Amino acid sequence: MRNRESLIRLHRFHVDEKRRKLAELELMLQEFRARERELEAQVMSEQKKAGISDVAHFAYPMFAKSVIRRRQNILTSIEDIDRQIEAAKEEVANAFRELKKYEIVEDNRKRRHRKEVMRVEQMELDEVAIGIHRRQ
């Protein structure tokens, strides 16, 4: 019995760890999206200052060009994190299914044990009742 409880605790721990990993990835994704918005705002600001929005223009500010490259790197990172999040969600789902298997097995065992205890108690009560009935 102790082993089953330990096994269930272990699987709960695994599920919690996978959920924490997923939460961290989602937080990273939010941070990258915030960076992307900040960079986009910086590019717009620089374009307004320079009065040029054509990236191919020779006078286009170097700052804006570097920001656009950084934004592209961030978008690539966002795509990568999205893939990692999907994989992490699948891991959480699998770990949760595995945990549920152990919990169901343990619940069934406890239910069978309670039924057996109740059956034994009922048999004892029946014997007492029969003994009382014979004495009368």
DSSP file with accessible surface (Angstrom, degrees, kcal/mol):
  #  RESIDUE AA STRUCTURE BP1 BP2  ACC     N-H-->O    O-->H-N    N-H-->O    O-->H-N    TCO  KAPPA ALPHA  PHI   PSI    X-CA   Y-CA   Z-CA
    1    1 A M     >        0   0  113      0, 0.0     4,-2.1     0, 0.0     5,-0.2   0.000 360.0 360.0 360.0 -41.3    0.0    0.0    0.0
    2    2 A R  H  >  +     0   0  171      1,-0.2     4,-2.3     2,-0.2     5,-0.2   0.883 360.0  53.7 -62.6 -38.7    2.8    2.3    0.9
    3    3 A N  H  > S+     0   0  136      1,-0.2     4,-2.4     2,-0.2    -1,-0.2   0.889 107.5  49.8 -64.7 -40.0    4.4    1.7   -2.5
    4    4 A R  H  > S+     0   0   96      2,-0.2     4,-2.5     1,-0.2    -1,-0.2   0.912 110.9  49.2 -65.8 -41.5    1.3    2.6   -4.4
    5    5 A E  H  X S+     0   0   57     -4,-2.1     4,-2.6     2,-0.2    -2,-0.2   0.911 112.1  48.8 -63.9 -40.5    0.9    5.8   -2.4
    6    6 A S  H  X S+     0   0   48     -4,-2.3     4,-2.6     2,-0.2    -2,-0.2   0.900 110.5  51.3 -64.4 -40.0    4.5    6.7   -3.1
    7    7 A L  H  X S+     0   0   62     -4,-2.4     4,-2.4     2,-0.2    -2,-0.2   0.916 110.4  48.3 -64.0 -41.7    4.0    5.9   -6.8
    8    8 A I  H  X S+     0   0   13     -4,-2.5     4,-2.5     2,-0.2    -2,-0.2   0.928 111.7  49.8 -64.8 -43.9    1.0    8.2   -7.0
    9    9 A R  H  X S+     0   0  129     -4,-2.6     4,-2.4     1,-0.2    -2,-0.2   0.912 109.9  51.9 -60.4 -41.3    2.9   11.0   -5.2
   10   10 A L  H  X S+     0   0   84     -4,-2.6     4,-2.3     1,-0.2    -2,-0.2   0.930 110.6  46.9 -61.5 -44.7    5.8   10.6   -7.7
   11   11 A H  H  X S+     0   0   30     -4,-2.4     4,-2.4     2,-0.2    -1,-0.2   0.874 110.2  52.9 -68.2 -35.2    3.4   10.8  -10.6
   12   12 A R  H  X S+     0   0  117     -4,-2.5     4,-2.8     2,-0.2    -1,-0.2   0.912 108.6  51.2 -62.3 -41.1    1.7   13.9   -9.1
   13   13 A F  H  X S+     0   0  109     -4,-2.4     4,-2.7     1,-0.2    -2,-0.2   0.922 109.3  50.0 -60.7 -44.2    5.2   15.4   -8.8
   14   14 A H  H  X S+     0   0   77     -4,-2.3     4,-2.4     2,-0.2    -2,-0.2   0.913 111.0  48.9 -61.5 -43.1    5.9   14.7  -12.4
   15   15 A V  H  X S+     0   0    2     -4,-2.4     4,-2.4     1,-0.2    -2,-0.2   0.935 112.2  48.5 -62.2 -45.3    2.6   16.3  -13.5
   16   16 A D  H  X S+     0   0   68     -4,-2.8     4,-2.4     1,-0.2    -2,-0.2   0.903 110.9  50.7 -61.6 -42.1    3.4   19.4  -11.4
   17   17 A E  H  X S+     0   0   80     -4,-2.7     4,-2.4     2,-0.2    -1,-0.2   0.922 110.9  48.1 -62.0 -43.0    6.9   19.6  -12.8
   18   18 A K  H  X S+     0   0   65     -4,-2.4     4,-2.3     1,-0.2    -1,-0.2   0.881 111.0  51.3 -67.6 -35.5    5.6   19.4  -16.4
   19   19 A R  H  X S+     0   0  114     -4,-2.4     4,-2.6     2,-0.2    -1,-0.2   0.905 109.5  50.3 -66.3 -40.1    2.9   22.1  -15.6
   20   20 A R  H  X S+     0   0  113     -4,-2.4     4,-2.5     2,-0.2    -2,-0.2   0.919 110.0  50.4 -63.2 -42.2    5.6   24.4  -14.2
   21   21 A K  H  X S+     0   0   95     -4,-2.4     4,-2.3     2,-0.2    -2,-0.2   0.930 110.9  49.1 -61.4 -43.0    7.7   23.9  -17.3
   22   22 A L  H  X S+     0   0   23     -4,-2.3     4,-2.5     1,-0.2    -2,-0.2   0.922 110.2  50.8 -62.9 -43.4    4.7   24.7  -19.4
   23   23 A A  H  X S+     0   0   55     -4,-2.6     4,-2.3     1,-0.2    -1,-0.2   0.900 109.5  51.1 -62.2 -40.2    4.0   27.8  -17.3
   24   24 A E  H  X S+     0   0  125     -4,-2.5     4,-2.5     2,-0.2    -1,-0.2   0.912 110.3  49.0 -63.5 -42.3    7.6   29.0  -17.7
   25   25 A L  H  X S+     0   0   11     -4,-2.3     4,-2.4     2,-0.2    -2,-0.2   0.912 110.8  49.9 -63.8 -41.6    7.4   28.5  -21.5
   26   26 A E  H  X S+     0   0   76     -4,-2.5     4,-2.2     2,-0.2    -1,-0.2   0.886 110.2  50.8 -65.4 -36.4    4.2   30.5  -21.7
   27   27 A L  H  X S+     0   0   90     -4,-2.3     4,-2.3     2,-0.2    -2,-0.2   0.924 109.6  50.3 -65.4 -42.5    5.8   33.3  -19.6
   28   28 A M  H  X S+     0   0   75     -4,-2.5     4,-2.6     1,-0.2    -2,-0.2   0.908 108.9  52.8 -60.3 -41.3    8.7   33.3  -22.0
   29   29 A L  H  X S+     0   0   16     -4,-2.4     4,-2.4     1,-0.2    -1,-0.2   0.927 108.6  49.3 -61.8 -43.3    6.3   33.5  -24.9
   30   30 A Q  H  X S+     0   0  126     -4,-2.2     4,-2.3     1,-0.2    -1,-0.2   0.901 110.8  50.8 -61.8 -41.5    4.6   36.5  -23.4
   31   31 A E  H  X S+     0   0   93     -4,-2.3     4,-2.4     2,-0.2    -2,-0.2   0.917 110.6  48.3 -64.0 -42.2    8.0   38.2  -22.8
   32   32 A F  H  X S+     0   0   36     -4,-2.6     4,-2.4     1,-0.2    -2,-0.2   0.899 111.0  50.7 -65.7 -39.1    9.0   37.7  -26.4
   33   33 A R  H  X S+     0   0  101     -4,-2.4     4,-2.3     2,-0.2    -1,-0.2   0.894 109.6  50.7 -66.0 -37.6    5.7   39.1  -27.6
   34   34 A A  H  X S+     0   0   29     -4,-2.3     4,-2.4     2,-0.2    -2,-0.2   0.916 110.3  49.8 -64.2 -41.5    6.1   42.1  -25.4
   35   35 A R  H  X S+     0   0  121     -4,-2.4     4,-2.8     2,-0.2    -2,-0.2   0.898 108.7  53.2 -61.6 -40.6    9.7   42.6  -26.8
   36   36 A E  H  X S+     0   0   37     -4,-2.4     4,-2.6     1,-0.2    -2,-0.2   0.932 109.4  47.7 -61.2 -44.8    8.3   42.3  -30.3
   37   37 A R  H  X S+     0   0  155     -4,-2.3     4,-2.4     2,-0.2    -1,-0.2   0.912 111.9  50.6 -62.6 -40.9    5.7   45.0  -29.6
   38   38 A E  H  X S+     0   0  117     -4,-2.4     4,-2.3     1,-0.2    -2,-0.2   0.928 111.6  47.1 -62.4 -44.6    8.4   47.3  -28.1
   39   39 A L  H  X S+     0   0    7     -4,-2.8     4,-2.5     2,-0.2    -2,-0.2   0.903 110.3  52.8 -64.8 -39.8   10.6   46.8  -31.1
   40   40 A E  H  X S+     0   0   62     -4,-2.6     4,-2.5     1,-0.2    -1,-0.2   0.920 109.8  48.8 -61.4 -41.9    7.7   47.5  -33.5
   41   41 A A  H  X S+     0   0   61     -4,-2.4     4,-2.5     1,-0.2    -1,-0.2   0.898 110.2  51.6 -64.9 -38.6    7.0   50.7  -31.7
   42   42 A Q  H  X S+     0   0   75     -4,-2.3     4,-2.6     2,-0.2    -2,-0.2   0.903 109.6  49.6 -64.1 -41.2   10.7   51.7  -31.8
   43   43 A V  H  X S+     0   0    5     -4,-2.5     4,-2.8     2,-0.2     5,-0.2   0.941 111.4  48.4 -63.4 -46.2   10.7   51.1  -35.6
   44   44 A M  H  X S+     0   0   86     -4,-2.5     4,-2.3     1,-0.2    -2,-0.2   0.918 112.1  49.6 -60.6 -42.6    7.6   53.2  -36.1
   45   45 A S  H  X S+     0   0   55     -4,-2.5     4,-2.2     1,-0.2    -1,-0.2   0.928 112.4  47.0 -62.0 -44.7    9.1   56.0  -34.0
   46   46 A E  H  X S+     0   0   44     -4,-2.6     4,-2.5     1,-0.2     6,-0.2   0.895 110.8  52.5 -66.0 -38.9   12.3   55.9  -35.9
   47   47 A Q  H  X>S+     0   0   35     -4,-2.8     4,-2.1     1,-0.2     5,-0.9   0.908 109.7  48.8 -64.5 -39.8   10.5   55.9  -39.3
   48   48 A K  H  <5S+     0   0  174     -4,-2.3    -1,-0.2    -5,-0.2    -2,-0.2   0.907 111.2  50.1 -66.0 -40.9    8.5   58.9  -38.2
   49   49 A K  H  <5S+     0   0  161     -4,-2.2    -2,-0.2     1,-0.2    -1,-0.2   0.917 118.8  37.4 -62.2 -43.6   11.6   60.8  -37.1
   50   50 A A  H  <5S-     0   0   43     -4,-2.5    -1,-0.2     2,-0.2    -2,-0.2   0.715  98.9-135.9 -82.6 -21.6   13.4   60.0  -40.4
   51   51 A G  T  <5 +     0   0   65     -4,-2.1     2,-0.4    -5,-0.2    -3,-0.2   0.693  69.8 110.4  73.4  18.6   10.3   60.4  -42.6
   52   52 A I      < +     0   0   33     -5,-0.9    -1,-0.2    -6,-0.2    -2,-0.2  -0.986  33.6 167.2-129.7 130.6   11.3   57.3  -44.5
   53   53 A S        +     0   0   90     -2,-0.4     2,-0.7    -3,-0.1    -1,-0.1   0.437  48.6 105.6-118.7  -2.3    9.5   54.0  -44.4
   54   54 A D    >   -     0   0   91      1,-0.2     3,-1.3    -7,-0.1     6,-0.2  -0.702  56.1-157.6 -82.1 115.4   11.2   52.3  -47.4
   55   55 A V  T 3  S+     0   0   76     -2,-0.7    -1,-0.2     1,-0.3     5,-0.1   0.836  91.5  55.9 -63.5 -30.3   13.6   49.7  -46.0
   56   56 A A  T 3  S+     0   0   87     -3,-0.1    -1,-0.3     3,-0.1     2,-0.1   0.622  79.9 114.0 -78.5 -12.3   15.6   49.7  -49.3
   57   57 A H  S X  S-     0   0   64     -3,-1.3     3,-1.7     1,-0.1    -5,-0.0  -0.356  70.2-133.8 -62.8 136.0   16.2   53.5  -49.1
   58   58 A F  T 3  S+     0   0  186      1,-0.3    -1,-0.1    -2,-0.1    -3,-0.0   0.793 104.0  51.3 -65.4 -25.0   19.9   54.3  -48.6
   59   59 A A  T 3  S+     0   0   48      2,-0.1    -1,-0.3     3,-0.0     3,-0.1   0.408  75.6 128.8 -93.7   2.7   19.1   56.8  -45.9
   60   60 A Y  S <  S-     0   0    4     -3,-1.7     5,-0.1    -6,-0.2    -7,-0.1  -0.384  73.9 -98.3 -59.6 129.7   16.9   54.5  -43.9
   61   61 A P     >  -     0   0   21      0, 0.0     4,-1.8     0, 0.0     3,-0.2  -0.203  19.1-137.6 -58.2 136.6   18.3   54.6  -40.3
   62   62 A M  H  > S+     0   0  130      1,-0.2     4,-2.5     2,-0.2     5,-0.2   0.845 103.7  61.9 -61.0 -33.1   20.7   51.8  -39.4
   63   63 A F  H  > S+     0   0   84      1,-0.2     4,-2.4     2,-0.2    -1,-0.2   0.938 103.4  47.7 -58.7 -47.1   18.9   51.6  -36.0
   64   64 A A  H  > S+     0   0    0      1,-0.2     4,-2.4     2,-0.2    -1,-0.2   0.894 110.3  52.7 -63.7 -39.3   15.6   50.7  -37.7
   65   65 A K  H  X S+     0   0   60     -4,-1.8     4,-2.1     1,-0.2    -1,-0.2   0.923 110.8  46.5 -62.6 -42.8   17.3   48.1  -39.8
   66   66 A S  H  X S+     0   0   37     -4,-2.5     4,-2.5     1,-0.2    -2,-0.2   0.893 110.9  52.9 -68.0 -34.7   18.9   46.5  -36.8
   67   67 A V  H  X S+     0   0    0     -4,-2.4     4,-2.9    -5,-0.2    -1,-0.2   0.911 107.2  51.8 -65.7 -40.6   15.6   46.6  -34.9
   68   68 A I  H  X S+     0   0   57     -4,-2.4     4,-2.3     2,-0.2    -1,-0.2   0.923 110.3  48.9 -62.5 -41.6   13.9   44.8  -37.8
   69   69 A R  H  X S+     0   0  143     -4,-2.1     4,-2.2     2,-0.2    -2,-0.2   0.923 112.0  48.6 -62.7 -43.0   16.6   42.1  -37.7
   70   70 A R  H  X S+     0   0  121     -4,-2.5     4,-2.4     1,-0.2    -2,-0.2   0.906 109.6  53.1 -63.5 -38.7   16.1   41.8  -33.9
   71   71 A R  H  X S+     0   0   68     -4,-2.9     4,-2.7     2,-0.2    -1,-0.2   0.918 107.5  50.9 -62.6 -41.2   12.3   41.6  -34.4
   72   72 A Q  H  X S+     0   0   98     -4,-2.3     4,-2.2     1,-0.2    -1,-0.2   0.909 109.4  50.8 -63.9 -39.8   12.8   38.8  -36.9
   73   73 A N  H  X S+     0   0  103     -4,-2.2     4,-2.3     2,-0.2    -1,-0.2   0.901 110.3  49.9 -62.3 -39.9   15.0   36.9  -34.4
   74   74 A I  H  X S+     0   0   18     -4,-2.4     4,-2.7     2,-0.2    -2,-0.2   0.917 108.8  51.7 -65.4 -42.2   12.3   37.4  -31.8
   75   75 A L  H  X S+     0   0   37     -4,-2.7     4,-2.3     2,-0.2    -2,-0.2   0.901 109.5  50.3 -61.5 -39.0    9.6   36.1  -34.2
   76   76 A T  H  X S+     0   0   69     -4,-2.2     4,-2.2     2,-0.2    -1,-0.2   0.923 110.9  49.1 -63.5 -41.9   11.8   33.0  -34.8
   77   77 A S  H  X S+     0   0   43     -4,-2.3     4,-2.8     1,-0.2    -2,-0.2   0.891 108.6  53.6 -64.4 -38.6   12.1   32.5  -31.1
   78   78 A I  H  X S+     0   0   10     -4,-2.7     4,-2.7     1,-0.2    -1,-0.2   0.927 108.4  49.4 -62.1 -43.8    8.4   32.9  -30.7
   79   79 A E  H  X S+     0   0  104     -4,-2.3     4,-2.0     2,-0.2    -1,-0.2   0.916 111.8  49.1 -61.6 -41.7    7.8   30.1  -33.2
   80   80 A D  H  X S+     0   0   69     -4,-2.2     4,-2.3     1,-0.2    -2,-0.2   0.929 111.8  47.8 -63.6 -44.7   10.3   27.9  -31.5
   81   81 A I  H  X S+     0   0    4     -4,-2.8     4,-2.9     1,-0.2    -2,-0.2   0.891 107.4  57.0 -65.9 -36.9    8.6   28.5  -28.1
   82   82 A D  H  X S+     0   0   59     -4,-2.7     4,-2.3     2,-0.2    -1,-0.2   0.924 108.4  47.0 -58.0 -43.4    5.2   27.8  -29.6
   83   83 A R  H  X S+     0   0  151     -4,-2.0     4,-2.2     1,-0.2    -2,-0.2   0.919 112.4  49.8 -64.8 -41.7    6.5   24.4  -30.7
   84   84 A Q  H  X S+     0   0   77     -4,-2.3     4,-2.7     1,-0.2    -2,-0.2   0.889 109.1  52.6 -64.2 -37.7    7.9   23.8  -27.3
   85   85 A I  H  X S+     0   0    7     -4,-2.9     4,-2.8     2,-0.2    -1,-0.2   0.921 108.3  50.0 -64.3 -43.5    4.7   24.8  -25.6
   86   86 A E  H  X S+     0   0  118     -4,-2.3     4,-1.9     1,-0.2    -1,-0.2   0.925 112.9  46.7 -61.0 -42.8    2.7   22.3  -27.8
   87   87 A A  H  X S+     0   0   50     -4,-2.2     4,-2.3     1,-0.2    -2,-0.2   0.913 112.4  50.5 -65.1 -40.4    5.2   19.6  -26.9
   88   88 A A  H  X S+     0   0    2     -4,-2.7     4,-2.6     1,-0.2    -2,-0.2   0.889 107.7  53.2 -66.2 -38.1    5.0   20.5  -23.2
   89   89 A K  H  X S+     0   0   94     -4,-2.8     4,-2.5     1,-0.2    -1,-0.2   0.912 109.4  49.1 -62.2 -40.6    1.1   20.5  -23.3
   90   90 A E  H  X S+     0   0  105     -4,-1.9     4,-2.6     2,-0.2    -2,-0.2   0.903 110.3  50.8 -65.0 -40.9    1.3   16.9  -24.7
   91   91 A E  H  X S+     0   0   69     -4,-2.3     4,-2.7     2,-0.2     5,-0.2   0.911 110.5  49.3 -62.5 -42.5    3.7   15.9  -22.0
   92   92 A V  H  X S+     0   0   20     -4,-2.6     4,-2.7     2,-0.2    -2,-0.2   0.933 111.5  49.1 -61.6 -45.3    1.4   17.3  -19.3
   93   93 A A  H  X S+     0   0   33     -4,-2.5     4,-2.5     1,-0.2    -2,-0.2   0.924 113.0  46.8 -61.8 -43.7   -1.5   15.5  -20.8
   94   94 A N  H  X S+     0   0   73     -4,-2.6     4,-2.3     2,-0.2    -1,-0.2   0.921 113.3  48.3 -64.7 -43.8    0.4   12.2  -21.0
   95   95 A A  H  X S+     0   0   13     -4,-2.7     4,-2.5     1,-0.2    -2,-0.2   0.901 111.7  50.4 -64.1 -39.0    1.7   12.6  -17.4
   96   96 A F  H  X S+     0   0   81     -4,-2.7     4,-2.7    -5,-0.2    -2,-0.2   0.918 109.7  50.2 -65.8 -42.1   -1.8   13.4  -16.2
   97   97 A R  H  X S+     0   0  125     -4,-2.5     4,-1.9     2,-0.2    -2,-0.2   0.920 111.2  49.4 -61.0 -42.2   -3.3   10.3  -17.9
   98   98 A E  H  X S+     0   0   64     -4,-2.3     4,-1.6     1,-0.2    -2,-0.2   0.925 111.0  49.4 -63.3 -44.0   -0.6    8.2  -16.3
   99   99 A L  H  X S+     0   0    9     -4,-2.5     4,-2.5     1,-0.2    -2,-0.2   0.924 108.2  53.9 -60.1 -44.9   -1.4    9.7  -12.9
  100  100 A K  H  X S+     0   0   84     -4,-2.7     4,-2.8     1,-0.2     5,-0.2   0.870 103.3  57.0 -60.6 -37.2   -5.1    9.0  -13.4
  101  101 A K  H  X S+     0   0  124     -4,-1.9     4,-2.3     1,-0.2    -1,-0.2   0.948 110.5  43.4 -57.6 -48.6   -4.4    5.3  -14.1
  102  102 A Y  H  X S+     0   0   74     -4,-1.6     4,-2.4     1,-0.2    -2,-0.2   0.893 113.8  50.8 -66.4 -39.1   -2.6    4.9  -10.8
  103  103 A E  H  X S+     0   0   23     -4,-2.5     4,-2.8     2,-0.2    -1,-0.2   0.915 110.8  48.8 -65.7 -40.0   -5.3    6.9   -8.9
  104  104 A I  H  X S+     0   0   91     -4,-2.8     4,-2.8     2,-0.2     5,-0.2   0.925 111.0  50.0 -65.6 -43.1   -8.1    4.8  -10.4
  105  105 A V  H  X S+     0   0   82     -4,-2.3     4,-2.3    -5,-0.2    -2,-0.2   0.934 113.2  46.6 -60.2 -44.4   -6.3    1.6   -9.6
  106  106 A E  H  X S+     0   0    5     -4,-2.4     4,-2.6     2,-0.2    -2,-0.2   0.915 111.8  50.5 -66.2 -41.0   -5.8    2.8   -6.0
  107  107 A D  H  X S+     0   0   83     -4,-2.8     4,-2.5     1,-0.2    -2,-0.2   0.918 110.9  49.4 -62.2 -42.1   -9.4    3.9   -5.7
  108  108 A N  H  X S+     0   0   52     -4,-2.8     4,-2.6     2,-0.2    -1,-0.2   0.906 110.7  50.2 -63.4 -41.4  -10.6    0.6   -7.0
  109  109 A R  H  X S+     0   0   43     -4,-2.3     4,-2.5    -5,-0.2    -2,-0.2   0.939 111.8  47.5 -62.6 -44.3   -8.4   -1.2   -4.4
  110  110 A K  H  X S+     0   0   78     -4,-2.6     4,-2.7     2,-0.2    -2,-0.2   0.904 111.5  51.1 -64.2 -40.1   -9.7    0.9   -1.6
  111  111 A R  H  X S+     0   0  113     -4,-2.5     4,-2.5     2,-0.2    -1,-0.2   0.930 111.1  47.5 -63.3 -44.6  -13.3    0.3   -2.7
  112  112 A R  H  X S+     0   0  152     -4,-2.6     4,-2.4     1,-0.2    -2,-0.2   0.915 111.9  51.0 -62.8 -40.0  -12.8   -3.4   -2.8
  113  113 A H  H  X S+     0   0  111     -4,-2.5     4,-2.6     1,-0.2    -2,-0.2   0.925 110.1  48.7 -63.8 -44.5  -11.2   -3.3    0.6
  114  114 A R  H  X S+     0   0  137     -4,-2.7     4,-2.8     1,-0.2     5,-0.2   0.910 111.1  50.7 -61.7 -41.7  -14.1   -1.3    2.1
  115  115 A K  H  X S+     0   0  141     -4,-2.5     4,-2.5     2,-0.2    -1,-0.2   0.914 111.0  48.5 -61.7 -42.2  -16.6   -3.8    0.6
  116  116 A E  H  X S+     0   0   86     -4,-2.4     4,-2.6     2,-0.2    -2,-0.2   0.920 112.0  48.5 -65.3 -42.6  -14.7   -6.7    2.1
  117  117 A V  H  X S+     0   0   55     -4,-2.6     4,-2.7     1,-0.2    -2,-0.2   0.933 113.1  47.8 -62.4 -44.7  -14.5   -5.0    5.5
  118  118 A M  H  X S+     0   0  124     -4,-2.8     4,-2.7     2,-0.2    -2,-0.2   0.898 111.1  51.4 -63.7 -38.3  -18.2   -4.3    5.3
  119  119 A R  H  X S+     0   0  122     -4,-2.5     4,-2.5    -5,-0.2    -2,-0.2   0.941 111.6  46.8 -64.5 -44.9  -19.0   -7.9    4.2
  120  120 A V  H  X S+     0   0   54     -4,-2.6     4,-2.4     2,-0.2    -2,-0.2   0.929 113.3  48.9 -63.9 -43.8  -17.0   -9.3    7.2
  121  121 A E  H  X S+     0   0  104     -4,-2.7     4,-2.6     1,-0.2    -1,-0.2   0.910 111.0  50.4 -61.2 -42.6  -18.7   -6.9    9.6
  122  122 A Q  H  X S+     0   0  102     -4,-2.7     4,-2.7     2,-0.2    -1,-0.2   0.905 108.9  51.6 -63.9 -39.5  -22.1   -7.8    8.2
  123  123 A M  H  X S+     0   0   84     -4,-2.5     4,-2.4     2,-0.2    -2,-0.2   0.921 110.8  48.4 -62.3 -42.3  -21.2  -11.5    8.6
  124  124 A E  H  X S+     0   0  113     -4,-2.4     4,-2.3     2,-0.2    -2,-0.2   0.925 112.4  48.1 -64.1 -42.8  -20.2  -10.9   12.3
  125  125 A L  H  X S+     0   0  107     -4,-2.6     4,-2.7     1,-0.2    -2,-0.2   0.895 110.7  52.0 -64.5 -38.5  -23.4   -8.9   12.9
  126  126 A D  H  X S+     0   0   77     -4,-2.7     4,-2.7     2,-0.2    -2,-0.2   0.912 109.2  49.7 -63.8 -41.6  -25.4  -11.7   11.3
  127  127 A E  H  X S+     0   0  132     -4,-2.4     4,-2.6     2,-0.2    -2,-0.2   0.910 111.4  48.8 -63.4 -41.5  -23.8  -14.3   13.5
  128  128 A V  H  X S+     0   0   89     -4,-2.3     4,-2.6     2,-0.2    -2,-0.2   0.936 112.1  48.9 -62.7 -44.0  -24.5  -12.2   16.6
  129  129 A A  H  X S+     0   0   56     -4,-2.7     4,-2.6     2,-0.2    -2,-0.2   0.917 111.5  49.0 -64.2 -39.8  -28.2  -11.8   15.5
  130  130 A I  H  X S+     0   0   84     -4,-2.7     4,-2.5     2,-0.2    -1,-0.2   0.923 111.1  50.6 -65.6 -41.4  -28.5  -15.5   14.9
  131  131 A G  H  X S+     0   0   21     -4,-2.6     4,-1.6     2,-0.2    -2,-0.2   0.919 111.9  46.7 -63.4 -41.5  -27.0  -16.2   18.3
  132  132 A I  H  X S+     0   0   80     -4,-2.6     4,-1.1     1,-0.2    -2,-0.2   0.921 111.9  51.4 -64.4 -42.1  -29.4  -13.8   20.0
  133  133 A H  H  < S+     0   0  140     -4,-2.6     3,-0.4     1,-0.2    -2,-0.2   0.895 108.6  51.1 -64.4 -37.8  -32.3  -15.4   18.1
  134  134 A R  H  < S+     0   0  200     -4,-2.5    -1,-0.2     1,-0.2    -2,-0.2   0.847 106.4  55.4 -68.3 -34.4  -31.3  -18.9   19.2
  135  135 A R  H  <        0   0  205     -4,-1.6    -1,-0.2    -5,-0.2    -2,-0.2   0.757 360.0 360.0 -69.4 -26.1  -31.2  -17.8   22.8
  136  136 A Q     <        0   0  179     -4,-1.1    -3,-0.1    -3,-0.4    -1,-0.1   0.439 360.0 360.0 -81.0 360.0  -34.7  -16.6   22.7
